Amino acid sequence: MTMKRAYMDHNATTPLRPEARAAVLRALDAIGNPSSVHMEGRAVRALVEGARAEVAALVGARPAEVIFTSGGTEAARLAFHAAKAAQGVERLIVSAIEHDAVLASAEACGLPVEIAPVDQDGQIDLAALGDLLAASDKRTLVAVMLANNETGVVQPIAEVSRLAKSTGAVFLCDAVQAAGKIAVDVSALGADMLMLGGHKIGAPMGVGALVVREDLPFAALAVGGGQERRRRAGSENISGIAGFGAAARIAQAELQTFAQLARLRDRMEAQIAEIAPDAVFPGQNVDRLPNTSCVAAPGLDAETLLMALDLDGIAVSAGAACSSGKIGRPRVLEAMGVDPDLSSGAIRVSLGWSSEPADTDRFVQSWIRVYTRVCAKTDALVNVNVTAGRATSRLAAVES
């Protein structure tokens, strides 16, 4: 009998929740365009608005502040466009650990982009951010994520917001990875705009949202019809939105249950550290998402490690899944100052609503097998070099 695979890449995408699947199927059976005024249209509109209220509740927003998008990437592009076109923003400050979708959207915006550094724990350097804000009197947008997708490190967003507001800057927060994993309240965070992605919380792929403070000027990027209060034209993804709403409702209800994943994560890290004392877990010393661990040890190669784990029936990643098909430069770990010998072998383990203790047990066993093989090869190489060195010394003594 084939052993069930251990899926441990929930930060890339988490499996579709049963409640979301049911909501999608109900929406697929619905007839009508939500922009139509007849009974069928009104029924579909009710589905959309019900989901909007559920997504808003997940992050403490008003339903009217939620703009549905195709995902977090579109939400980022929309936010930067609105900042430039409607909010008078002339420069951008983006943290060094932002997701590629945010960095690329910032660069595509056409405004100057400055990078705010992070400390060795992966948290934003508040003093450096303050200096960047004070360096210009131009209207600025600050983009800092709530939680990092690769290390799970949670950022001091309230302090970031306070710094931004003290200079009149607009604050954009990427909560794609944090929503549904920890409590999120857009008002408490002080974010002017907040990004969300459906498939990170158990909704289908292809749906997300941008939450925009109700009194903030806004300009649409996609124009045409009057959908989303003329903030994002185009026929709505009804089934995806319905699934997003259901997933948001369940994720909100199960936040305390999700928090228990930290025990599973911490046990996994302790088991690895016991066998591999030179292993490190970047971000371990500060607040992290309860489900996320970044694991590294000297001498390991991420690509080789991922292949070995995959053959053992374990799915993890080497960083952001949006760079899939290649294992590139570990930009987040470099920003944290992690030694290249460590970062080149770092992988991300991320648990989720369907994870089981057996998953982490299998991962630990498989990871340790690869680690032990690497150590054995290293020891053998050291012995060869030592033996060769002694032989060279003896030869030199004879020749002299």
Phi, psi and omega in degrees: 000134180289130180287139178298134178289150177261105180272114184228043180229045184292338177287341174283307171196140179259148182305149179300127179288145179304322180294323179290319178300315180297320179294322178298314182296320177297319181292326179294334179276348181286147180245135175128156177259130184297348176272352180278151184266353181284177186302316181297317178297319180294326179294318178290322176301322179297323176299313181297313184289328175296318177294322179299318179295322180291320177293319178299318181297329180299330184239016176068031181256170171274143180307323181295344181272354184266123175249118179285139180229184177276355180156186181294325182296314178295324178300319178295313181298320180295320181295315181292324177297314181296322179299318181283316188277334188232340187253004176072018180287135181240349178210156183235139171240121185235136181291156184290348184248014181295154176299150180305328180298323179285314180299314181294321179294322177296315180294324181287345183292334179090004177258157177300136181243126176243144185257126177268126184285167175239164179272185185292344176270357178088012177262148182304137176280101186295323179296317179294322177297318178300320179294319179297318180295323183282348186284348181210147177263009176289147177299129190236148168248131177253128179242114177223128181286154178285318178216138183283138183287339183263322182253342184081000184297129179269134184270153177283071190295324180299320179290322177299314180299318180299316178297315181298313183292332180294341179248007180078017181281154172274140182242120177253126180241126175273107179252018183304315184276338185271323184300135181085351178250324175225163179295133181231128176226110187299327179290315179296326178288335182077024182277137174280325177221144185222131181262141178224152177228130186292317188287353175281344183243008177105010172272168176291159175293155175096016177215142178201195181201153168242123177266125184236126178309133192301327183265009181274129177303145185216148177226131181288146173266314175267120182246159181156258179279188185261019183297157179051045180054039180063023179260345178201100185285158178117145180301136184290150173278083191301311183294320178296318179296317178299317178294323178298315179298316180295318179296321179297318181297314182290319180299319179296318182291334185253021181301318181293323176295317180299323181300334180292345178297339179300325179295318179295316178298314182294322177296319179300314181295322179294320179295320178293314182298329180293322180272325184238082183297343178268003177288147178231157181230086183308130181091358185296336186274357180232178181297130179232164168300143185293345187255358194245135175221133171254123187241132180214152175209149182300141174088348180279151175244124187301317183295315178297318181296316180297321179295318179296317179295319180297319177296332177275004177085027183237127181254113172225186180220172179256015180152216182291129183291343181288354173256025185299154183093347178207152175248103188263195181296130180284077188300319182296315181292326175297319179297332179275354180081020179290136181303136182303328179295333176274311186296332182291343179245013183283140175229159179251129174249123181228124182268172181200192188297338181258005184288151179230155177306326180298331180297311182291327177298315179296319180298313181301314180299315182292315180300317182294325177300314179295315180301317181295320178297318179297317179297320180296318178295320180295317179296319179297319179295320178298317180297320178298315181295321179295315179298317179296322179295319179294319179297319179296320181295318179296319179297318179297322181293319180295315182294331180281000000 
